[in-house]
Structure formats: C-alpha cells, structure tokens
Amino acid sequence: MSNQFESLNKKDAIDLNDTNDDFIIDYHTFKVEDFIYRLVNCYCSNEEVISKWLKGLDSEVLTSNKGWRKGKIRLNIEFCPDETESPLDDIRKTIDE
C-alpha cells in the first residue's frame, strides 16, 4: 500500500467494505458530500453551520514552517489506494487502445 493520499471530490462515491457496521451514515455506498454532511450533522443540527463547514470557515492555521496564516478551513475526505500507480500506466493504456 502506498502512503500517498489523494483528496476526493465532493461528487466522488465511496463504498465502505465493512457492511456489518453502520458508520455515521446508514448505507455503505455514498457520495463524499453526503458523508461530510452527515458527519457534521451528527454534531450540529444548525443548517447554517453545516453549510459553513462544507464551504469553508474563516480560520487561522499555525504550521511549523510558515507560522500563522489566515484563510479558510473545510472538511475533506482523502483516499490512499492499496496499489501504487506507475508512471507507465498511461503509456500502457495508450498501447492497449
């Protein structure tokens, strides 16, 4: 497994493999935006606050190399594939076509 995580788009679909346990959401295949909405909704029933978490909240972030920076923060879901992708994959795909 690689340790390279990639951000998922809000319209990407997720299928949780563990079908024996409900985790925040009642079904196992769902869009990223639905999962984030439900996650925030578990802790907050205010629609305005949920919307802000999805669009981005004004904030400041302290990082070790850049100090304090103002900006926005929002929830994000990331995925790490089990198999690493090869730079040759695109070439192989072109040859196969």
N, CA, C and O atoms as a GROMACS GRO file, in nm:
protein
  388
    1MET      N    1   0.084  -0.118   0.000
    1MET     CA    2   0.000   0.000   0.000
    1MET      C    3   0.088   0.124   0.000
    1MET      O    4   0.186   0.132   0.074
    2SER      N    5   0.052   0.219  -0.083
    2SER     CA    6   0.127   0.344  -0.082
    2SER      C    7   0.075   0.433   0.030
    2SER      O    8  -0.035   0.411   0.081
    3ASN      N    9   0.152   0.530   0.068
    3ASN     CA   10   0.108   0.625   0.170
    3ASN      C   11   0.075   0.759   0.106
    3ASN      O   12   0.078   0.863   0.173
    4GLN      N   13   0.044   0.758  -0.022
    4GLN     CA   14   0.012   0.881  -0.091
    4GLN      C   15  -0.140   0.898  -0.096
    4GLN      O   16  -0.209   0.831  -0.173
    5PHE      N   17  -0.189   0.988  -0.013
    5PHE     CA   18  -0.332   1.014  -0.009
    5PHE      C   19  -0.367   1.118  -0.114
    5PHE      O   20  -0.290   1.209  -0.142
    6GLU      N   21  -0.485   1.103  -0.173
    6GLU     CA   22  -0.534   1.199  -0.270
    6GLU      C   23  -0.671   1.247  -0.223
    6GLU      O   24  -0.753   1.169  -0.174
    7SER      N   25  -0.696   1.376  -0.238
    7SER     CA   26  -0.825   1.432  -0.199
    7SER      C   27  -0.932   1.384  -0.294
    7SER      O   28  -0.910   1.374  -0.415
    8LEU      N   29  -1.048   1.353  -0.239
    8LEU     CA   30  -1.161   1.314  -0.321
    8LEU      C   31  -1.250   1.435  -0.347
    8LEU      O   32  -1.259   1.524  -0.262
    9ASN      N   33  -1.313   1.439  -0.462
    9ASN     CA   34  -1.410   1.542  -0.494
    9ASN      C   35  -1.540   1.515  -0.420
    9ASN      O   36  -1.569   1.401  -0.383
   10LYS      N   37  -1.618   1.620  -0.398
   10LYS     CA   38  -1.743   1.602  -0.324
   10LYS      C   39  -1.842   1.512  -0.396
   10LYS      O   40  -1.931   1.456  -0.333
   11LYS      N   41  -1.828   1.496  -0.527
   11LYS     CA   42  -1.920   1.410  -0.604
   11LYS      C   43  -1.868   1.267  -0.618
   11LYS      O   44  -1.939   1.182  -0.671
   12ASP      N   45  -1.744   1.239  -0.572
   12ASP     CA   46  -1.690   1.103  -0.578
   12ASP      C   47  -1.771   1.011  -0.487
   12ASP      O   48  -1.826   1.055  -0.386
   13ALA      N   49  -1.778   0.885  -0.524
   13ALA     CA   50  -1.853   0.787  -0.446
   13ALA      C   51  -1.758   0.704  -0.361
   13ALA      O   52  -1.645   0.676  -0.400
   14ILE      N   53  -1.807   0.665  -0.244
   14ILE     CA   54  -1.732   0.581  -0.151
   14ILE      C   55  -1.816   0.456  -0.125
   14ILE      O   56  -1.937   0.464  -0.108
   15ASP      N   57  -1.750   0.342  -0.121
   15ASP     CA   58  -1.815   0.218  -0.081
   15ASP      C   59  -1.735   0.160   0.033
   15ASP      O   60  -1.621   0.118   0.015
   16LEU      N   61  -1.794   0.159   0.153
   16LEU     CA   62  -1.725   0.102   0.268
   16LEU      C   63  -1.734  -0.049   0.262
   16LEU      O   64  -1.842  -0.104   0.242
   17ASN      N   65  -1.622  -0.115   0.279
   17ASN     CA   66  -1.618  -0.261   0.268
   17ASN      C   67  -1.685  -0.331   0.385
   17ASN      O   68  -1.744  -0.438   0.367
   18ASP      N   69  -1.679  -0.273   0.503
   18ASP     CA   70  -1.735  -0.337   0.623
   18ASP      C   71  -1.886  -0.315   0.624
   18ASP      O   72  -1.933  -0.211   0.668
   19THR      N   73  -1.961  -0.412   0.576
   19THR     CA   74  -2.105  -0.396   0.566
   19THR      C   75  -2.178  -0.439   0.692
   19THR      O   76  -2.301  -0.437   0.696
   20ASN      N   77  -2.105  -0.479   0.796
   20ASN     CA   78  -2.168  -0.524   0.920
   20ASN      C   79  -2.188  -0.412   1.020
   20ASN      O   80  -2.251  -0.432   1.124
   21ASP      N   81  -2.135  -0.294   0.992
   21ASP     CA   82  -2.140  -0.186   1.089
   21ASP      C   83  -2.178  -0.055   1.021
   21ASP      O   84  -2.119  -0.018   0.920
   22ASP      N   85  -2.276   0.014   1.076
   22ASP     CA   86  -2.312   0.145   1.024
   22ASP      C   87  -2.218   0.248   1.085
   22ASP      O   88  -2.199   0.251   1.206
   23PHE      N   89  -2.160   0.330   1.001
   23PHE     CA   90  -2.065   0.431   1.046
   23PHE      C   91  -2.114   0.568   1.002
   23PHE      O   92  -2.089   0.609   0.888
   24ILE      N   93  -2.182   0.638   1.089
   24ILE     CA   94  -2.233   0.773   1.068
   24ILE      C   95  -2.345   0.778   0.964
   24ILE      O   96  -2.440   0.855   0.978
   25ILE      N   97  -2.335   0.698   0.862
   25ILE     CA   98  -2.432   0.700   0.754
   25ILE      C   99  -2.494   0.561   0.744
   25ILE      O  100  -2.426   0.461   0.766
   26ASP      N  101  -2.623   0.553   0.711
   26ASP     CA  102  -2.697   0.428   0.720
   26ASP      C  103  -2.673   0.331   0.605
   26ASP      O  104  -2.718   0.216   0.611
   27TYR      N  105  -2.605   0.373   0.502
   27TYR     CA  106  -2.579   0.287   0.388
   27TYR      C  107  -2.430   0.288   0.359
   27TYR      O  108  -2.358   0.372   0.413
   28HIS      N  109  -2.384   0.198   0.275
   28HIS     CA  110  -2.240   0.178   0.260
   28HIS      C  111  -2.180   0.233   0.131
   28HIS      O  112  -2.059   0.234   0.114
   29THR      N  113  -2.265   0.280   0.041
   29THR     CA  114  -2.217   0.347  -0.079
   29THR      C  115  -2.281   0.485  -0.082
   29THR      O  116  -2.403   0.498  -0.077
   30PHE      N  117  -2.197   0.588  -0.090
   30PHE     CA  118  -2.246   0.725  -0.078
   30PHE      C  119  -2.145   0.822  -0.137
   30PHE      O  120  -2.029   0.786  -0.158
   31LYS      N  121  -2.190   0.943  -0.164
   31LYS     CA  122  -2.102   1.048  -0.214
   31LYS      C  123  -2.026   1.111  -0.098
   31LYS      O  124  -2.074   1.111   0.016
   32VAL      N  125  -1.909   1.164  -0.126
   32VAL     CA  126  -1.827   1.231  -0.025
   32VAL      C  127  -1.907   1.342   0.041
   32VAL      O  128  -1.904   1.355   0.164
   33GLU      N  129  -1.978   1.423  -0.038
   33GLU     CA  130  -2.052   1.536   0.018
   33GLU      C  131  -2.161   1.487   0.114
   33GLU      O  132  -2.188   1.555   0.213
   34ASP      N  133  -2.224   1.372   0.087
   34ASP     CA  134  -2.325   1.318   0.177
   34ASP      C  135  -2.263   1.276   0.310
   34ASP      O  136  -2.320   1.299   0.417
   35PHE      N  137  -2.146   1.214   0.301
   35PHE     CA  138  -2.077   1.169   0.422
   35PHE      C  139  -2.038   1.288   0.510
   35PHE      O  140  -2.060   1.287   0.631
   36ILE      N  141  -1.979   1.390   0.449
   36ILE     CA  142  -1.937   1.508   0.525
   36ILE      C  143  -2.058   1.577   0.586
   36ILE      O  144  -2.055   1.619   0.702
   37TYR      N  145  -2.166   1.588   0.509
   37TYR     CA  146  -2.288   1.649   0.559
   37TYR      C  147  -2.340   1.574   0.681
   37TYR      O  148  -2.375   1.635   0.782
   38ARG      N  149  -2.343   1.441   0.672
   38ARG     CA  150  -2.391   1.360   0.785
   38ARG      C  151  -2.298   1.370   0.904
   38ARG      O  152  -2.344   1.376   1.018
   39LEU      N  153  -2.167   1.371   0.880
   39LEU     CA  154  -2.069   1.382   0.987
   39LEU      C  155  -2.090   1.510   1.066
   39LEU      O  156  -2.096   1.509   1.189
   40VAL      N  157  -2.101   1.621   0.995
   40VAL     CA  158  -2.123   1.749   1.061
   40VAL      C  159  -2.259   1.750   1.129
   40VAL      O  160  -2.273   1.802   1.240
   41ASN      N  161  -2.358   1.693   1.063
   41ASN     CA  162  -2.494   1.692   1.116
   41ASN      C  163  -2.505   1.610   1.246
   41ASN      O  164  -2.593   1.637   1.328
   42CYS      N  165  -2.417   1.512   1.264
   42CYS     CA  166  -2.416   1.433   1.388
   42CYS      C  167  -2.386   1.521   1.510
   42CYS      O  168  -2.434   1.494   1.620
   43TYR      N  169  -2.307   1.623   1.488
   43TYR     CA  170  -2.264   1.708   1.599
   43TYR      C  171  -2.331   1.844   1.600
   43TYR      O  172  -2.315   1.921   1.695
   44CYS      N  173  -2.405   1.874   1.494
   44CYS     CA  174  -2.466   2.006   1.485
   44CYS      C  175  -2.592   1.996   1.400
   44CYS      O  176  -2.589   1.940   1.291
   45SER      N  177  -2.703   2.049   1.450
   45SER     CA  178  -2.827   2.044   1.373
   45SER      C  179  -2.857   2.177   1.305
   45SER      O  180  -2.962   2.191   1.242
   46ASN      N  181  -2.768   2.275   1.316
   46ASN     CA  182  -2.788   2.406   1.256
   46ASN      C  183  -2.742   2.402   1.110
   46ASN      O  184  -2.623   2.386   1.082
   47GLU      N  185  -2.837   2.418   1.016
   47GLU     CA  186  -2.806   2.412   0.872
   47GLU      C  187  -2.698   2.512   0.831
   47GLU      O  188  -2.614   2.481   0.747
   48GLU      N  189  -2.701   2.631   0.890
   48GLU     CA  190  -2.604   2.735   0.854
   48GLU      C  191  -2.462   2.693   0.890
   48GLU      O  192  -2.369   2.716   0.814
   49VAL      N  193  -2.446   2.632   1.006
   49VAL     CA  194  -2.313   2.586   1.049
   49VAL      C  195  -2.265   2.472   0.960
   49VAL      O  196  -2.148   2.467   0.923
   50ILE      N  197  -2.354   2.381   0.927
   50ILE     CA  198  -2.318   2.269   0.838
   50ILE      C  199  -2.270   2.323   0.704
   50ILE      O  200  -2.169   2.278   0.651
   51SER      N  201  -2.344   2.419   0.649
   51SER     CA  202  -2.307   2.479   0.522
   51SER      C  203  -2.169   2.544   0.528
   51SER      O  204  -2.091   2.533   0.434
   52LYS      N  205  -2.139   2.610   0.639
   52LYS     CA  206  -2.009   2.675   0.654
   52LYS      C  207  -1.897   2.571   0.657
   52LYS      O  208  -1.791   2.594   0.598
   53TRP      N  209  -1.918   2.457   0.724
   53TRP     CA  210  -1.814   2.353   0.728
   53TRP      C  211  -1.788   2.296   0.589
   53TRP      O  212  -1.676   2.257   0.558
   54LEU      N  213  -1.892   2.291   0.506
   54LEU     CA  214  -1.876   2.238   0.371
   54LEU      C  215  -1.812   2.338   0.276
   54LEU      O  216  -1.735   2.300   0.188
   55LYS      N  217  -1.842   2.467   0.293
   55LYS     CA  218  -1.788   2.570   0.206
   55LYS      C  219  -1.654   2.622   0.255
   55LYS      O  220  -1.568   2.659   0.174
   56GLY      N  221  -1.634   2.626   0.384
   56GLY     CA  222  -1.509   2.676   0.443
   56GLY      C  223  -1.536   2.780   0.550
   56GLY      O  224  -1.613   2.874   0.529
   57LEU      N  225  -1.471   2.762   0.664
   57LEU     CA  226  -1.484   2.855   0.777
   57LEU      C  227  -1.360   2.942   0.785
   57LEU      O  228  -1.248   2.894   0.769
   58ASP      N  229  -1.379   3.072   0.811
   58ASP     CA  230  -1.265   3.160   0.833
   58ASP      C  231  -1.184   3.108   0.951
   58ASP      O  232  -1.240   3.070   1.054
   59SER      N  233  -1.054   3.106   0.935
   59SER     CA  234  -0.970   3.050   1.041
   59SER      C  235  -0.827   3.099   1.028
   59SER      O  236  -0.792   3.170   0.934
   60GLU      N  237  -0.746   3.059   1.125
   60GLU     CA  238  -0.602   3.077   1.120
   60GLU      C  239  -0.538   2.943   1.147
   60GLU      O  240  -0.586   2.866   1.231
   61VAL      N  241  -0.431   2.914   1.077
   61VAL     CA  242  -0.362   2.786   1.092
   61VAL      C  243  -0.216   2.814   1.125
   61VAL      O  244  -0.151   2.898   1.062
   62LEU      N  245  -0.165   2.744   1.225
   62LEU     CA  246  -0.024   2.755   1.263
   62LEU      C  247   0.050   2.633   1.210
   62LEU      O  248   0.020   2.520   1.248
   63THR      N  249   0.146   2.656   1.122
   63THR     CA  250   0.230   2.548   1.072
   63THR      C  251   0.374   2.574   1.112
   63THR      O  252   0.414   2.689   1.133
   64SER      N  253   0.451   2.468   1.121
   64SER     CA  254   0.589   2.482   1.170
   64SER      C  255   0.677   2.561   1.075
   64SER      O  256   0.773   2.625   1.118
   65ASN      N  257   0.646   2.558   0.946
   65ASN     CA  258   0.736   2.625   0.851
   65ASN      C  259   0.686   2.761   0.802
   65ASN      O  260   0.763   2.835   0.740
   66LYS      N  261   0.558   2.795   0.826
   66LYS     CA  262   0.507   2.922   0.775
   66LYS      C  263   0.443   3.010   0.882
   66LYS      O  264   0.396   3.120   0.851
   67GLY      N  265   0.440   2.965   1.006
   67GLY     CA  266   0.379   3.044   1.111
   67GLY      C  267   0.228   3.050   1.096
   67GLY      O  268   0.167   2.962   1.036
   68TRP      N  269   0.168   3.155   1.153
   68TRP     CA  270   0.023   3.173   1.146
   68TRP      C  271  -0.017   3.226   1.009
   68TRP      O  272   0.044   3.320   0.957
   69ARG      N  273  -0.121   3.165   0.951
   69ARG     CA  274  -0.174   3.212   0.823
   69ARG      C  275  -0.326   3.217   0.833
   69ARG      O  276  -0.389   3.125   0.885
   70LYS      N  277  -0.385   3.324   0.782
   70LYS     CA  278  -0.531   3.336   0.778
   70LYS      C  279  -0.583   3.273   0.650
   70LYS      O  280  -0.517   3.275   0.546
   71GLY      N  281  -0.702   3.218   0.659
   71GLY     CA  282  -0.764   3.158   0.542
   71GLY      C  283  -0.895   3.091   0.580
   71GLY      O  284  -0.965   3.136   0.670
   72LYS      N  285  -0.927   2.984   0.511
   72LYS     CA  286  -1.048   2.907   0.538
   72LYS      C  287  -1.010   2.761   0.561
   72LYS      O  288  -0.908   2.713   0.511
   73ILE      N  289  -1.094   2.694   0.638
   73ILE     CA  290  -1.076   2.551   0.663
   73ILE      C  291  -1.208   2.482   0.633
   73ILE      O  292  -1.315   2.534   0.666
   74ARG      N  293  -1.202   2.364   0.571
   74ARG     CA  294  -1.322   2.287   0.545
   74ARG      C  295  -1.289   2.140   0.559
   74ARG      O  296  -1.172   2.100   0.558
   75LEU      N  297  -1.392   2.060   0.572
   75LEU     CA  298  -1.373   1.916   0.583
   75LEU      C  299  -1.336   1.858   0.447
   75LEU      O  300  -1.384   1.905   0.344
   76ASN      N  301  -1.251   1.756   0.449
   76ASN     CA  302  -1.204   1.693   0.327
   76ASN      C  303  -1.188   1.544   0.353
   76ASN      O  304  -1.149   1.503   0.462
   77ILE      N  305  -1.219   1.465   0.255
   77ILE     CA  306  -1.200   1.320   0.263
   77ILE      C  307  -1.087   1.283   0.168
   77ILE      O  308  -1.084   1.329   0.055
   78GLU      N  309  -0.995   1.199   0.215
   78GLU     CA  310  -0.883   1.155   0.133
   78GLU      C  311  -0.883   1.004   0.118
   78GLU      O  312  -0.939   0.932   0.201
   79PHE      N  313  -0.821   0.957   0.011
   79PHE     CA  314  -0.816   0.815  -0.021
   79PHE      C  315  -0.672   0.776  -0.049
   79PHE      O  316  -0.599   0.849  -0.116
   80CYS      N  317  -0.632   0.660   0.002
   80CYS     CA  318  -0.499   0.606  -0.025
   80CYS      C  319  -0.517   0.470  -0.091
   80CYS      O  320  -0.562   0.375  -0.026
   81PRO      N  321  -0.482   0.458  -0.220
   81PRO     CA  322  -0.501   0.330  -0.290
   81PRO      C  323  -0.410   0.221  -0.236
   81PRO      O  324  -0.298   0.248  -0.191
   82ASP      N  325  -0.458   0.097  -0.240
   82ASP     CA  326  -0.377  -0.018  -0.197
   82ASP      C  327  -0.259  -0.040  -0.290
   82ASP      O  328  -0.151  -0.079  -0.246
   83GLU      N  329  -0.279  -0.014  -0.418
   83GLU     CA  330  -0.174  -0.036  -0.517
   83GLU      C  331  -0.118   0.099  -0.562
   83GLU      O  332  -0.193   0.194  -0.582
   84THR      N  333   0.010   0.105  -0.575
   84THR     CA  334   0.070   0.228  -0.626
   84THR      C  335   0.052   0.234  -0.777
   84THR      O  336   0.057   0.132  -0.846
   85GLU      N  337   0.032   0.355  -0.826
   85GLU     CA  338   0.017   0.373  -0.970
   85GLU      C  339   0.154   0.398  -1.030
   85GLU      O  340   0.238   0.467  -0.972
   86SER      N  341   0.176   0.340  -1.145
   86SER     CA  342   0.303   0.355  -1.214
   86SER      C  343   0.294   0.470  -1.314
   86SER      O  344   0.190   0.491  -1.375
   87PRO      N  345   0.402   0.544  -1.331
   87PRO     CA  346   0.403   0.648  -1.435
   87PRO      C  347   0.385   0.589  -1.575
   87PRO      O  348   0.353   0.661  -1.670
   88LEU      N  349   0.406   0.459  -1.586
   88LEU     CA  350   0.392   0.393  -1.717
   88LEU      C  351   0.248   0.352  -1.746
   88LEU      O  352   0.218   0.308  -1.857
   89ASP      N  353   0.158   0.365  -1.648
   89ASP     CA  354   0.020   0.323  -1.668
   89ASP      C  355  -0.046   0.392  -1.788
   89ASP      O  356  -0.117   0.327  -1.864
   90ASP      N  357  -0.023   0.523  -1.805
   90ASP     CA  358  -0.082   0.596  -1.918
   90ASP      C  359  -0.029   0.543  -2.050
   90ASP      O  360  -0.104   0.532  -2.147
   91ILE      N  361   0.100   0.512  -2.054
   91ILE     CA  362   0.159   0.458  -2.178
   91ILE      C  363   0.102   0.322  -2.210
   91ILE      O  364   0.068   0.293  -2.324
   92ARG      N  365   0.090   0.238  -2.108
   92ARG     CA  366   0.030   0.104  -2.128
   92ARG      C  367  -0.113   0.114  -2.177
   92ARG      O  368  -0.153   0.038  -2.266
   93LYS      N  369  -0.189   0.207  -2.122
   93LYS     CA  370  -0.327   0.226  -2.162
   93LYS      C  371  -0.334   0.268  -2.309
   93LYS      O  372  -0.418   0.218  -2.384
   94THR      N  373  -0.247   0.359  -2.350
   94THR     CA  374  -0.244   0.406  -2.490
   94THR      C  375  -0.210   0.290  -2.582
   94THR      O  376  -0.271   0.277  -2.688
   95ILE      N  377  -0.113   0.207  -2.545
   95ILE     CA  378  -0.073   0.092  -2.628
   95ILE      C  379  -0.187  -0.008  -2.641
   95ILE      O  380  -0.210  -0.062  -2.748
   96ASP      N  381  -0.260  -0.031  -2.531
   96ASP     CA  382  -0.371  -0.127  -2.532
   96ASP      C  383  -0.486  -0.080  -2.621
   96ASP      O  384  -0.560  -0.162  -2.676
   97GLU      N  385  -0.500   0.050  -2.634
   97GLU     CA  386  -0.610   0.104  -2.717
   97GLU      C  387  -0.573   0.091  -2.861
   97GLU      O  388  -0.651   0.129  -2.948
   0.00000   0.00000   0.00000
